[in-house]
Amino acid sequence: METPGLGGLNWAVIIVYLLGTLAIGVWFTRKASTGTDSFFTANGRIPAWAAGFSIYATTLSAITYMSTPEQAFLTDWSYAAGNVAIFAIIPLLIWFYIPFFRKLNVTTAYEYLEERFGPSIRVIGSVLFVLFHVGRVAIVIYLPTLAISSVTDINPAVVAAAVGVLSIIYTFLGGIEGVIWSDVVQGIILLLGAVLILVFGIAAINGGLGTVVTDAVNDDKFITAKNWQIGGAAAAIPIIFLGSVFNNLHQYTASQDVVQRYQTTTSLKQTARSLLVNGFLALLTIPLFYGIGTVLYSYYQHSGNLPENFNTSALVPYFVVTALPVGVAGILIAAIFAAAQSTISSSLNSISACVTVDLRDRFFPRKDGQARKGVGFARMVIIVAGAFSVAVALYLSATDQAETWNLFLSITGLFGVPLAGVFALGIFTKRANTVGVIGGLILGAATAFWVQQNTTFTPFAVSAAAFVGAVLFGYLISAIAGALLGKNPHDVVPLTIYGKNSEYVRRTSSPVAPAGTPLVTTSPNDTVK
């Protein structure tokens, strides 16, 4: 198809936005350079509302900004059940997981896995996170690259550099504090951008909102009875909801980019508030982004000017550039960039934390035993991971991938969600052991792969199978291994939640403490300093 240009004014708006995000990174450079604690946790000085906005902006990437409207445009609102699923786990997070992680006072989530199961599980968890998020960053860079290159004749490499390289630079400079405050600005921009698309889209349709609703009802674009039927042609809401619960458990309990935020606030109560802010924003996503897809469906039903063989992953930017006023289009393309960069920067900082803390500091400590304070290595990791992700994004662009949300959900189910099962086994059971959780991790992923290959369910069913498989197989193998191998009489009580008081029992710094070593016990109701 013939590609229209963005125009000078639109490009001016986009450039101002990109330079603004770069300025935030420069502003926080001095604080980020004081040490790894500041670079990765901001020394716990982030307010709750900002942390909540950051979690939201991190989880709502360009995948959501472009693929959610695409999903509503192609099918209906059934995937919105996934946005509601966050409220199913918020009580679990506030009562168990957040106090648990804050009591441990760890930089990465995978430090816990070593204390519970040994260094091998810590390495597996950390490496899986790194590989998964390199792929995620690549998809997130690819989507705005697709957006611009599909509506202009600009080389995709230039767009990928504008989105990816600038994200690398301000993450490199500002550390987690620069990332979080950039997320706040980007979150506001992407939400305002979504509102503008809705308003202009409805105004461009003859009959306005009434026409949109009529078209959606007539063509089953909202949610109907068939969406509740498991095994039907439509996406089944119970499976979407259940799968989203497990996807959220992965993101909020086993994924470093979100768990890292739990250590950036001043107290346990502030962290809990940040999750409530995030939950409210997740609900706001439903009418905004699914609404955009429904409005665009109605718009192109009546205008009939969507190009033949059009890649629907570029639906939103195509509408923005071809149908909206000059200047406004620049703001909305900047909003798509904001959705991408908020996720890219968070992932890159978290990848750096895992490689620095879980691999370098754990296995290659300083000879004098002192902790490293410099952030040069952490910044180098950001550059390498970012450059590789940009390269993968260019490959996706060259192969013109479509329906990237389902691709992302499938990857999550196969490689991310089983790890959430390992965390659940460690935190909520005393019987789980190293042999069992490794077996559960492998068999959970295998179960998910089988479901993906042999059923017609949505990718959410893959996530459900991955979590349930990891937990069930992990527990059974742990029980069998424990019976066959016996228990070391010198083992300490595992670091877990148990009993009616949900006390936390932490093993000492040594992998296996000598008999008689006192255990550190704390109640989840203690004040966190």
HELIX and SHEET records of a PDB file:
HELIX    1   1 GLY A    8  TRP A   27  1                                  20    
HELIX    2   2 THR A   29  ALA A   32  1                                   4    
HELIX    3   3 THR A   36  THR A   41  1                                   6    
HELIX    4   4 ALA A   42  GLY A   44  5                                   3    
HELIX    5   5 ALA A   48  THR A   59  1                                  12    
HELIX    6   6 ALA A   62  LEU A   74  1                                  13    
HELIX    7   7 SER A   78  ALA A   80  5                                   3    
HELIX    8   8 ALA A   81  VAL A   84  1                                   4    
HELIX    9   9 ILE A   86  LEU A   92  1                                   7    
HELIX   10  10 LEU A   93  TYR A   97  3                                   5    
HELIX   11  11 ILE A   98  LEU A  104  1                                   7    
HELIX   12  12 TYR A  110  PHE A  117  1                                   8    
HELIX   13  13 PRO A  119  VAL A  151  1                                  33    
HELIX   14  14 PRO A  156  ALA A  160  1                                   5    
HELIX   15  15 ALA A  161  VAL A  165  3                                   5    
HELIX   16  16 LEU A  166  ALA A  203  1                                  38    
HELIX   17  17 GLY A  208  ASN A  218  1                                  11    
HELIX   18  18 ALA A  225  TRP A  228  5                                   4    
HELIX   19  19 ILE A  237  LEU A  249  1                                  13    
HELIX   20  20 HIS A  250  ALA A  254  3                                   5    
HELIX   21  21 GLN A  256  VAL A  259  1                                   4    
HELIX   22  22 GLN A  260  GLN A  263  5                                   4    
HELIX   23  23 LEU A  268  THR A  285  1                                  18    
HELIX   24  24 ILE A  286  TYR A  290  3                                   5    
HELIX   25  25 GLY A  291  SER A  303  1                                  13    
HELIX   26  26 THR A  312  ALA A  314  5                                   3    
HELIX   27  27 LEU A  315  ALA A  323  1                                   9    
HELIX   28  28 VAL A  328  ALA A  353  1                                  26    
HELIX   29  29 CYS A  354  ASP A  361  3                                   8    
HELIX   30  30 ARG A  362  PHE A  363  1                                   2    
HELIX   31  31 GLY A  376  ALA A  398  1                                  23    
HELIX   32  32 THR A  404  ILE A  411  1                                   8    
HELIX   33  33 THR A  412  GLY A  416  3                                   5    
HELIX   34  34 VAL A  417  PHE A  428  1                                  12    
HELIX   35  35 THR A  434  ASN A  454  1                                  21    
HELIX   36  36 PRO A  459  LEU A  485  1                                  27    
SHEET    1   A 3 ILE A 497  TYR A 498  0                                        
SHEET    2   A 3 GLU A 503  ARG A 506 -1                                        
SHEET    3   A 3 VAL A 520  THR A 522 -1                                        
END                                                                             
